Amino acid sequence: MQATTLSVRTPKGSAVSGIACGLANGAATFAAGVVMALAGTAAAQQFVPIQPLSGDTSSALSGISADGTTVVGVSSRPVPVRTRGFRALWQSSTNPVVLSGSPDEQTLASAVSCNGGAIVGQVTRNGISEAVVWSGGVRSSLGFLATGPGRSSLARAVSCDGQFVAGQSINASGLDEAFLVTRTGSTYSPMQSLGFIGPAGAAAESSANGVSATGRVVGRASWSQPAKSLSGFDAFAWDAPAGPMIPLGLPVGFGEDGSASAITADGEVIVGATTVGDGYGSTVLVPFRAAAGGFEPLSPCLEGSGAATAVSADGRIVVGFNNCAGPNRAFVWDPVNGYRLIEDILADAGALPAGWALTLATGISADGTVIVGNAVAPGFVPRGWIAVIPRTDAEPCPACPADFDQDGGVTGSDVEAFFAAFENGESCADTDADGGVTGSDVEAFFTAFEAGGC
């Protein structure tokens, strides 16, 4: 079943409508370079299970580096209780390597930078949990927003180059609050509290789930309307260096409760989950994709709940989970193929072993071809997995070269779109249809463009 194709424009001045502002050229260049470098490396569907560390019984993956080389996650056992964060360079070995920690510590890995050089997560010792970064063989503690016996913090996200780390920490009121830490050289700043949607209150909470290359943080924050006796959580965005935190401004009927899970490195696309009415007086949580041009719910049904958890560098491939057909299942979405279960793609290619139920997708490489997540393996054993799925989301070439961006008009944006395709050597830039992308295509394009169309 295809995904819902509703496209809803967001309110002017909302966080979503401002996503495209102030982008970092370096981040965009990196993302484009990664996509070009990895294009074509995945020739066929592959499925790779990740085993737990020695002596453990379960594994789970939480993320993958943008270059697709490094996965991170958690290995655990129930008796005696032990949780250990790990990384794996899966293309050379699927055996995970434990991250530094003493025998009396519990560790977890939440996210990894673009080249795998920085891993963020948490270390728990003597009942105190603290956000940390592993980088260059060194573990750095990031501290807390408030001290005291109940102090706790967790790093959930790291920017492409490792400069920014975001997460949540218990504040002085004893509630979770989103934080941002900035690295200068090898030194990490004290935690910067990101606040809340609206004024702080007795029940105000927030947590950060993603961060762009420029320090644009997205996450989940509480809101309340005492006059209406309403409260809930909403997706938010916060821009470095000083914010403020603002709701994403999703359309009417959406966003009464929700969260932003991830953001592209260039800050253009945000994904997450938000509520929508199910037609029977209740609400369900549906995955969404939001960009400057609009908001799109991705679920093909209103009978279950789910969330989008990660997005490719170009914002076109989104992964997450949903339970339309009963139990949670991992999905992938793109604008051409719509919503698809990852299990079905792998099974159709003969790449999925019998008995595996892929319940959650947690991360995706920059080029959109390598997806990681968690599953229930045969014997009801929790396992992390990696799936390599070649992209099939190429848009058809424009029927009229002058309207290169296929928006129905012949404008300057068509010139920009043509030259982007031309510089990348894309087949659609062969406007004179001679089988090559050369200077004659530029002439053919402008001939059609100056004529006002075809």
C-alpha positions as CSV (number, residue, x, y, z in Angstrom):
1,M,0.0,0.0,0.0
2,Q,1.3,3.4,-0.9
3,A,1.9,6.1,1.6
4,T,-0.4,9.0,2.1
5,T,0.5,11.7,-0.4
6,L,-1.0,14.7,1.5
7,S,1.2,17.7,1.3
8,V,0.4,20.4,3.8
9,R,2.2,23.7,3.9
10,T,3.4,24.9,7.3
11,P,2.6,28.2,8.9
12,K,4.8,31.1,7.8
13,G,7.4,31.8,10.5
14,S,7.2,28.4,12.1
15,A,10.3,26.3,12.7
16,V,9.6,24.1,9.7
17,S,9.2,27.0,7.3
18,G,12.6,28.4,8.4
19,I,14.5,25.1,8.0
20,A,16.1,26.1,4.8
21,C,17.6,29.3,6.3
22,G,21.2,29.6,7.3
23,L,22.5,26.3,6.0
24,A,26.1,25.4,6.2
25,N,27.8,25.0,2.9
26,G,30.3,22.6,4.4
27,A,27.6,20.3,5.6
28,A,25.9,20.3,2.2
29,T,29.1,19.6,0.4
30,F,29.9,16.7,2.8
31,A,26.4,15.2,2.3
32,A,26.7,15.5,-1.5
33,G,30.2,14.0,-1.4
34,V,29.0,11.0,0.7
35,V,26.1,10.4,-1.7
36,M,28.4,10.4,-4.7
37,A,31.1,8.3,-3.0
38,L,28.7,5.6,-1.9
39,A,26.4,5.6,-5.0
40,G,26.4,2.2,-6.6
41,T,28.2,0.4,-3.7
42,A,25.1,-1.6,-2.9
43,A,24.5,-3.8,-5.9
44,A,21.8,-6.1,-4.3
45,Q,19.8,-6.4,-1.1
46,Q,21.8,-7.7,1.8
47,F,20.8,-8.6,5.4
48,V,23.4,-8.7,8.1
49,P,22.6,-9.7,11.7
50,I,24.7,-8.3,14.6
51,Q,25.6,-10.7,17.4
52,P,25.9,-9.6,21.0
53,L,29.2,-9.2,22.8
54,S,30.7,-12.4,24.3
55,G,28.7,-13.5,27.3
56,D,25.6,-11.4,26.4
57,T,22.3,-12.6,25.1
58,S,20.8,-9.6,23.2
59,S,22.0,-6.9,20.8
60,A,20.3,-3.7,19.5
61,L,21.5,-1.1,17.1
62,S,20.8,2.6,17.6
63,G,22.6,4.3,14.7
64,I,25.0,4.2,11.8
65,S,27.6,6.7,10.6
66,A,26.7,8.8,7.5
67,D,29.5,7.1,5.5
68,G,27.8,3.8,6.2
69,T,30.9,2.1,7.8
70,T,30.2,2.2,11.5
71,V,27.2,0.9,13.5
72,V,26.7,1.5,17.2
73,G,24.4,0.0,19.8
74,V,24.0,-2.0,23.0
75,S,24.7,-5.5,24.0
76,S,23.1,-6.9,27.2
77,R,22.2,-9.8,29.3
78,P,19.5,-10.2,32.1
79,V,21.4,-12.2,34.7
80,P,23.5,-10.7,36.2
81,V,22.3,-7.5,34.6
82,R,24.8,-6.0,32.2
83,T,24.5,-3.4,29.4
84,R,27.5,-2.5,27.2
85,G,27.7,0.0,24.4
86,F,29.6,-1.1,21.3
87,R,30.6,-0.2,17.8
88,A,31.1,-2.4,14.7
89,L,32.9,-1.8,11.4
90,W,30.4,-4.1,9.8
91,Q,31.9,-4.2,6.3
92,S,35.1,-5.8,7.6
93,S,33.7,-7.7,10.6
94,T,30.3,-8.1,12.2
95,N,31.8,-8.7,15.6
96,P,31.1,-5.7,17.8
97,V,33.8,-4.0,19.8
98,V,33.0,-2.9,23.4
99,L,33.3,0.8,24.2
100,S,35.5,1.7,27.2
101,G,34.0,1.1,30.6
102,S,34.9,-0.6,33.8
103,P,33.3,-3.8,35.1
104,D,31.1,-1.9,37.5
105,E,29.7,0.4,34.8
106,Q,26.7,0.1,32.4
107,T,27.3,1.8,29.1
108,L,25.2,2.5,26.0
109,A,25.9,4.1,22.6
110,S,23.1,6.3,21.1
111,A,24.5,7.9,18.0
112,V,27.7,8.3,15.9
113,S,29.2,11.1,13.8
114,C,29.5,11.0,10.0
115,N,32.9,9.2,9.8
116,G,32.4,7.1,12.9
117,G,35.0,9.1,14.9
118,A,32.7,10.3,17.7
119,I,30.2,8.1,19.5
120,V,27.8,9.5,22.1
121,G,25.8,7.8,24.8
122,Q,25.7,7.2,28.5
123,V,27.7,5.6,31.3
124,T,26.0,4.5,34.6
125,R,28.0,3.9,37.7
126,N,26.8,3.7,41.3
127,G,23.3,4.7,40.2
128,I,24.4,7.9,38.5
129,S,24.0,8.1,34.7
130,E,26.0,10.6,32.7
131,A,26.2,11.6,29.1
132,V,29.6,10.8,27.4
133,V,31.5,11.0,24.2
134,W,33.9,8.3,22.9
135,S,36.4,9.9,20.4
136,G,40.0,9.1,19.5
137,G,40.2,6.4,22.2
138,V,39.2,8.9,24.9
139,R,36.0,8.9,26.8
140,S,34.8,12.4,27.8
141,S,32.1,13.0,30.5
142,L,29.7,15.8,29.6
143,G,28.3,16.5,33.1
144,F,24.8,17.5,34.1
145,L,22.4,20.5,34.1
146,A,22.0,20.2,37.9
147,T,23.9,18.5,40.6
148,G,22.5,16.4,43.4
149,P,21.8,12.7,44.2
150,G,19.2,12.5,41.4
151,R,21.5,13.9,38.7
152,S,21.3,12.2,35.3
153,S,22.1,12.9,31.7
154,L,22.0,11.1,28.3
155,A,23.5,12.1,25.0
156,R,21.2,11.2,22.2
157,A,22.6,12.9,19.1
158,V,25.9,14.1,17.6
159,S,26.5,16.4,14.6
160,C,28.2,15.3,11.5
161,D,31.7,16.5,12.5
162,G,31.2,15.8,16.2
163,Q,31.1,19.5,17.1
164,F,27.7,19.4,18.7
165,V,26.2,16.9,21.1
166,A,22.6,17.0,22.2
167,G,20.4,15.1,24.6
168,Q,18.6,15.5,27.9
169,S,19.5,15.9,31.6
170,I,17.6,16.2,34.9
171,N,17.4,19.9,35.7
172,A,17.1,21.7,39.1
173,S,13.3,21.0,39.1
174,G,14.0,17.2,38.8
175,L,12.6,17.0,35.3
176,D,14.2,16.2,31.9
177,E,15.5,19.2,29.9
178,A,17.1,19.3,26.5
179,F,20.8,20.3,26.4
180,L,23.5,21.1,23.8
181,V,27.2,20.7,24.3
182,T,29.7,22.3,21.9
183,R,33.2,21.0,21.2
184,T,36.1,23.4,20.6
185,G,39.3,21.6,19.7
186,S,39.3,18.6,22.2
187,T,37.3,20.5,24.9
188,Y,33.6,20.2,25.5
189,S,31.7,23.2,26.8
190,P,29.4,23.0,29.9
191,M,25.9,21.8,29.1
192,Q,23.7,24.6,27.7
193,S,20.0,24.2,28.7
194,L,17.7,24.6,25.8
195,G,14.5,25.4,27.7
196,F,11.0,24.6,26.8
197,I,8.1,25.5,24.5
198,G,6.7,28.6,26.3
199,P,7.6,29.5,29.9
200,A,9.2,27.0,32.2
201,G,6.7,25.5,34.7
202,A,6.3,22.8,37.3
203,A,5.7,20.2,34.6
204,A,7.8,21.6,31.8
205,E,10.0,18.9,30.1
206,S,12.1,18.6,26.9
207,S,14.5,16.2,25.3
208,A,16.8,16.6,22.2
209,N,16.9,13.8,19.7
210,G,18.8,15.2,16.7
211,V,21.2,18.0,15.8
212,S,22.4,19.4,12.4
213,A,25.9,20.5,11.4
214,T,25.0,24.0,12.4
215,G,23.6,23.2,15.8
216,R,20.0,23.1,14.9
217,V,18.5,20.9,17.5
218,V,15.2,19.0,17.3
219,G,13.3,17.0,19.8
220,R,10.2,16.7,22.0
221,A,8.9,19.2,24.6
222,S,5.9,19.5,26.8
223,W,3.3,22.2,26.4
224,S,0.2,23.1,28.4
225,Q,-2.9,25.2,28.1
226,P,-4.3,25.5,31.7
227,A,-7.4,27.4,30.6
228,K,-8.4,24.4,28.5
229,S,-7.0,21.7,30.8
230,L,-4.9,20.5,27.9
231,S,-1.3,19.3,27.9
232,G,1.0,17.1,25.8
233,F,4.3,17.0,23.9
234,D,5.2,18.6,20.6
235,A,8.1,18.4,18.2
236,F,10.4,21.4,18.5
237,A,13.4,23.1,16.9
238,W,16.1,25.2,18.6
239,D,18.9,27.0,16.7
240,A,22.4,27.6,18.1
241,P,23.7,29.7,19.7
242,A,20.7,30.9,21.8
243,G,17.4,29.5,20.5
244,P,14.6,30.0,21.5
245,M,12.8,26.7,21.4
246,I,9.8,26.8,19.1
247,P,7.2,24.2,18.0
248,L,7.5,23.0,14.5
249,G,4.2,24.6,13.6
250,L,2.5,21.5,12.1
251,P,-0.8,22.0,10.3
252,V,-4.2,22.1,12.1
253,G,-5.2,18.6,13.1
254,F,-1.7,17.5,13.6
255,G,0.8,18.0,16.4
256,E,-1.3,17.8,19.5
257,D,1.3,15.3,20.7
258,G,4.5,14.4,19.0
259,S,8.2,14.4,18.7
260,A,11.0,15.2,16.2
261,S,13.4,12.3,15.9
262,A,16.1,13.4,13.5
263,I,17.3,16.2,11.2
264,T,19.4,16.1,8.1
265,A,23.0,17.5,8.4
266,D,22.1,20.6,6.4
267,G,19.0,21.2,8.5
268,E,16.5,21.1,5.6
269,V,14.4,18.1,6.6
270,I,13.0,16.9,10.0
271,V,11.3,13.6,10.7
272,G,9.4,12.3,13.6
273,A,5.9,11.5,14.8
274,T,2.8,13.4,15.5
275,T,-0.8,12.7,16.3
276,V,-3.8,12.8,14.0
277,G,-7.5,11.8,14.5
278,D,-8.3,8.3,13.5
279,G,-11.9,9.1,12.5
280,Y,-13.4,7.4,15.5
281,G,-12.8,10.1,18.2
282,S,-9.3,9.0,19.1
283,T,-5.9,9.9,17.9
284,V,-2.9,7.8,16.6
285,L,0.7,8.7,16.3
286,V,1.9,8.8,12.7
287,P,5.4,9.2,11.1
288,F,6.0,12.5,9.4
289,R,8.5,14.2,7.2
290,A,8.7,18.1,7.3
291,A,10.6,20.4,5.0
292,A,10.5,24.0,4.0
293,G,7.9,23.2,1.2
294,G,5.5,21.3,3.4
295,F,4.6,18.6,5.8
296,E,3.8,15.0,4.9
297,P,2.4,12.2,7.1
298,L,3.9,8.9,6.0
299,S,1.7,6.2,7.4
300,P,-0.6,4.3,5.0
301,C,-3.1,3.6,7.8
302,L,-4.9,5.2,10.8
303,E,-5.3,1.9,12.7
304,G,-1.9,1.9,14.4
305,S,0.9,4.1,15.6
306,G,4.5,4.7,14.6
307,A,7.3,7.1,14.1
308,A,10.0,8.2,11.6
309,T,13.3,7.8,13.3
310,A,16.0,8.6,10.7
311,V,16.5,10.3,7.3
312,S,19.1,10.2,4.5
313,A,21.3,13.2,3.7
314,D,19.2,14.4,0.9
315,G,16.0,14.0,2.9
316,R,14.3,11.6,0.4
317,I,14.7,8.3,2.3
318,V,13.0,8.0,5.7
319,V,12.9,5.0,8.0
320,G,11.1,4.2,11.2
321,F,8.5,1.8,12.5
322,N,4.7,1.4,12.4
323,N,2.1,-1.2,13.5
324,C,-0.5,-0.9,10.8
325,A,-0.6,-4.7,10.4
326,G,-0.4,-5.6,14.1
327,P,3.0,-5.8,15.7
328,N,5.6,-3.0,15.1
329,R,7.4,-3.4,11.8
330,A,10.3,-1.4,10.3
331,F,9.5,0.6,7.2
332,V,11.3,2.7,4.6
333,W,9.6,5.6,2.7
334,D,10.6,7.6,-0.4
335,P,8.6,9.9,-2.7
336,V,8.5,7.5,-5.6
337,N,7.9,4.1,-3.9
338,G,6.0,5.4,-0.9
339,Y,5.7,3.4,2.3
340,R,7.2,-0.1,2.2
341,L,8.0,-2.7,4.9
342,I,11.7,-3.5,5.0
343,E,10.9,-7.2,5.6
344,D,8.9,-7.3,2.4
345,I,11.8,-5.8,0.3
346,L,14.3,-8.2,1.7
347,A,12.0,-11.2,1.5
348,D,11.1,-10.5,-2.1
349,A,14.9,-10.5,-2.9
350,G,15.4,-13.7,-1.0
351,A,17.7,-11.9,1.4
352,L,15.8,-12.3,4.7
353,P,16.4,-15.4,6.7
354,A,13.3,-17.3,7.9
355,G,11.8,-16.4,11.2
356,W,13.1,-12.8,11.5
357,A,10.6,-10.0,12.5
358,L,12.1,-6.6,11.8
359,T,10.4,-4.4,14.4
360,L,12.3,-1.1,14.2
361,A,14.6,0.9,11.9
362,T,16.8,3.2,13.9
363,G,19.3,4.7,11.4
364,I,20.3,5.2,7.8
365,S,23.5,6.1,5.9
366,A,23.8,9.4,4.2
367,D,23.3,7.9,0.7
368,G,20.1,6.1,1.9
369,T,21.3,2.5,1.0
370,V,22.3,1.1,4.4
371,I,19.6,0.8,7.1
372,V,20.0,-0.4,10.7
373,G,17.5,-1.5,13.3
374,N,16.3,-4.1,15.7
375,A,14.4,-7.4,15.3
376,V,13.1,-10.4,17.0
377,A,15.2,-13.3,15.7
378,P,14.2,-17.0,15.7
379,G,13.8,-18.2,19.3
380,F,12.4,-14.7,20.3
381,V,15.9,-13.4,20.7
382,P,16.5,-9.6,20.4
383,R,19.0,-8.8,17.6
384,G,20.3,-5.8,15.8
385,W,20.4,-5.9,12.0
386,I,21.9,-4.2,9.0
387,A,20.1,-4.1,5.6
388,V,21.6,-2.9,2.3
389,I,18.8,-1.8,0.0
390,P,19.7,-0.1,-3.3
391,R,17.8,3.1,-4.1
392,T,15.0,3.0,-6.5
393,D,13.6,6.5,-6.0
394,A,15.0,8.3,-9.1
395,E,12.4,10.7,-10.4
396,P,11.5,10.5,-14.2
397,C,13.2,13.0,-16.4
398,P,11.2,16.1,-17.2
399,A,9.1,15.8,-20.4
400,C,10.0,19.4,-21.1
401,P,13.7,20.3,-20.3
402,A,12.7,24.0,-19.8
403,D,10.6,23.0,-16.8
404,F,13.5,21.1,-15.3
405,D,12.2,21.0,-11.8
406,Q,8.7,19.9,-13.0
407,D,6.8,22.5,-11.0
408,G,4.6,23.6,-13.9
409,G,6.5,26.9,-14.7
410,V,9.6,28.0,-16.5
411,T,11.6,30.1,-13.9
412,G,15.0,30.6,-12.5
413,S,14.6,27.5,-10.3
414,D,14.7,25.4,-13.5
415,V,18.1,26.8,-14.3
416,E,19.4,25.9,-10.8
417,A,17.9,22.4,-11.1
418,F,19.4,21.8,-14.5
419,F,22.9,22.8,-13.5
420,A,22.7,20.7,-10.3
421,A,21.9,17.7,-12.5
422,F,24.5,18.7,-15.1
423,E,27.3,19.0,-12.6
424,N,26.5,15.6,-11.2
425,G,26.5,14.1,-14.7
426,E,22.9,12.9,-14.3
427,S,21.2,11.3,-17.3
428,C,18.3,13.8,-17.2
429,A,20.8,16.6,-18.0
430,D,21.3,15.0,-21.5
431,T,18.7,17.5,-22.9
432,D,19.8,17.0,-26.5
433,A,19.4,13.2,-26.2
434,D,22.8,12.4,-27.8
435,G,23.7,9.9,-25.1
436,G,26.2,12.1,-23.2
437,V,26.1,15.0,-20.7
438,T,28.2,17.7,-22.5
439,G,28.2,21.4,-23.2
440,S,25.7,20.9,-26.0
441,D,23.1,20.0,-23.4
442,V,23.5,23.4,-21.9
443,E,22.8,25.0,-25.2
444,A,19.8,22.7,-25.7
445,F,18.4,23.6,-22.3
446,F,18.7,27.3,-22.8
447,T,17.1,27.1,-26.2
448,A,14.0,25.6,-24.7
449,F,14.2,27.8,-21.6
450,E,14.4,31.1,-23.6
451,A,11.5,29.9,-25.8
452,G,9.4,29.7,-22.6
453,G,8.8,26.0,-22.8
454,C,8.5,23.1,-25.2
